[in-house]
Amino acid sequence: MESIVSYPERGKGGHSNYRGNCSPLLIEDLLSHYKPANIADFMVGSGTTEDVAHAMGVPCSCYDLHRGFDLLNNDIRERPAMIFFHPPYWRIIPYAGAQYDALAVLNKYGIDPALSDLSRNQSWEAFLKELDYCTIKQYAALEKGGYMAILVGDIKQRRKLYSMILEMTKPGTIEQIVIKAQHNCVSGRIKYNGRPFIPIIHEYLLILRKDNALCFNFMMTQNREGDIRDFKIPSWKDVICSVIED
């Protein structure tokens, strides 16, 4: 792998008609590069990770809401060497009731997937809270020394950019951030009130490494509002005194 990847051809695995799924070639590159003993995917969607892992002879554990597994409420019993996590990009593409039959899942497994679907219509803040919970929960299940690869994107709505990679909580050690080019994007040439719109044609693959079994650092982003007049730049004397005291 390199820090920028592009897959004009989709590759084999999963179903191309399942909206939002990623190229199987990305999973192939991850497995070839890190050579994990096994891989898990708790939001496997159309089964891309599962198909690639089987083709490469890598043991896998794959789940999804439409398979009766609720990542928000069910326990993770595995201790994977690698986890691939490709969550919904907020409410851009709805899944429960759109990409699959939510009523059929309710009748078969006794859970209503619409209640735990991260793509349901909710606020950005509520989505981030659930995204962070799912991220930390999976990271905690990861084997020591393992890797967690998270594929996320940016969302532009009403002239505001919502960036998953900037605002999500990032546990453990950041191993790498890979830029993945997107092909056949829907955004195209869009203008808002005569203003030019820059199409989003990339995603981010955030790769986290778990160095410690129980203790780990994490990076969080907090948004605050304030008056610029209330911010004070410390003088050089204050900085020197602070260094001496430390």
N, C-alpha and C positions, 0 to 999 in steps of 0.2 A: 504494500500500500504506500501511497504518497499523501502529502498533505492536501492535495486537490485530486478528486476522483470524478470520473465522468463515464457513464454507461449509456451510450446512445442506443445500443441494443439491450433489451430487457434481460435476456437470459431465461433459463428454465427453472420453474418453481412458482408455487402459488397460482393465483389467477389474475390476469391483467385487467379483468372487468371489475375486480374488487377495488373500488376507488381509494387512492391514497397509499396503496401498498408499494414497497420499495423494490428495487432491482435485486433479484437473487444473486447477481454478481457481487454486490456489496457484502452479502453474507459469506459468499465463497472467499472473498479477499480477507475478511476478518478471520475465518477459520484457518485459512492457509497461513496467514501471518502469525497469529498467536498460538495456533495448534492446541486449543484447549482439550482437556480430557472429555468434556461434555459441554452442552449449551442448553440454556432454557430460554423460553419466550413466553411470557404470561399475557401478552396481547398479540397473539400470532396472526390474527386476522384471517387471511385466505390460506395460511399455511406455508408461507414462503420459507421461513426459517426451518420448519420441519422437513420440507421437501429437499432443501439444500443439504441439511445435516444427514439425512438418510442417503442421499446420493454420494456424499463424501465419507460415509461410514462413521460419522460422529454421533455418539449417543445423545439424545435430546429429550427434553420434557417440554411440551408445548400446550398452552391453555388459551382460553379466550372466554369472553362473556357469552358468546353464542355457543360455546361448548360447556357452559354451566359453571365456569370458574369466575368468581368476582374478586378481582385483585384488591378492591377496597375493603372487603369484608372476610374473604377466605384466607386461611393460613397458608404459608408457603412451607412445604415439607422438604423440598430439595435443598441441597447445598451445592449449587452449580459452580463450575470453574469459570464459566462465562455466561452472561445474560445479555440478550439483545432486547432492547426496549424501544418500540416505535409507537408512542402514544398518539392519540388524535391531536390535530392542530386546532385546539379549542373547538369552536362550533362550525368550522369551515366545511367539513364533510360529516354529516350525521350518519351514525352507524346503526344503532338499534332501531329497527323498524324501517330502515332504508336500505342498508347493505345486506341485511338478513331479517328474517321474520322474528320479531320480538315475542309475539304470542306463542309461536312454536317453541321457543326457548323456555318460556314460562310454563307451558304445559309439560315439557319434557323434563326440566330440571327443577321446577318449583321456584325459580327466581325471576324477577322482572328485570331484564337487562337495562331497560330505559332508566331505572333509578340509579344505576351506578355507571352509566355510560359517560365517559369524560367529554364526549362530543355533544352532550345535550345542551340546550340553551340555558346558559348560566353566565354570571358575570366573570370577567377576566380574573378577578381576585379569587373567586370561588374555584375556578378552574385551576389556578396555580396552587392553591391549597391542596387539592386532590392530587395534582401532578406531583407535588413535593412528597406527599404521603406515600404514593406508589413508588417513587424513586427511592426514598429512604428504606421502605419495607423490602424492596428487592435487594438493595445494597447490603442490608443486614443479613440477608439469606446467603449472600455470595460467599464462596469459600475464600479463606485467607490467601492472598496472592492472586486472586481472580480478577477478571475484568468485566466491566459493565459498559456496553456500547449503547448510547442513547441517540436516536435519530430524531432531531427536532427541526422546526422551521420558524420563519417569521410570518406574521400576519399583518396586513395593512387594511385598516378600516377607518373610514371617515377622517382621512389624512393623518392618522396616527399609526405608528408602527408598534406592534406588540411582539416582543422578542422573547421566545421561550428560553433560549440559551442564556440571555442576559439576566432574566428574572427568576429562573428556577433555582432551587437549592442544589448545590453540587457537593455531595459527600466524598470523602476520601481524597486520593491524589489524582489530579488531572494529568492523565497520561498523554493525551493528545486531543486536538480539535481538528477534524478533517472537514474540508469544504467539499460538499457533494453537489455537482451540477444537476439541475433538473431539466428534463426534456419534455416537450409537448405540453408546456404550461398553458393554463387557461387565461391568465391575466392579460396577456397581449398589450395592446396600446389602449390605455384607459386615461381619461382626463377628468379631473374633478374641478368644476367651475372654471374651466379653461386652464387649469394648472397641469403641467406634465406629470405623469405618473411613471415611476421607475418600476418595471415588472420585477418580481422576485423570482429568480431562476436558480436558486441554490438552497441547500439545506445544510445543517451542521451535524456532524457525527461526533458527539462528545464521548470520549473514552476515559472511564474512571478506573483506577486501580485500588484494590483493597490491600493495604500493607499491614494492617493490624486486625486481629480477630474481633476485639470488643470495643476498643477506643478508636475514634477517627475524627479528623477535622472536617469541617464543612464550610462552604461559602454561601452566604445568603445576601440577597439584595433587598434593601428596604427603601421604599419611596416616602419622602417627606415633603411637606410644603413649608415654605418660609419666605421671609422678606429679605432680599439681598442686603438691605441696610442693617440687618441684625447680625450678619456674618462679619467677624473681625479677623483680620490677618495679624497673627502674632508678630511682635517686633523681634529683632535679632537678639535683644537682651533676654526676652522671654524664652526663646529657643535655647540659648546658651544655659540659662538657669535650669531649664527642664533637663537638659543633657547631664548637667553636673549632679542634679538630684537623683537621676536614675543611676 
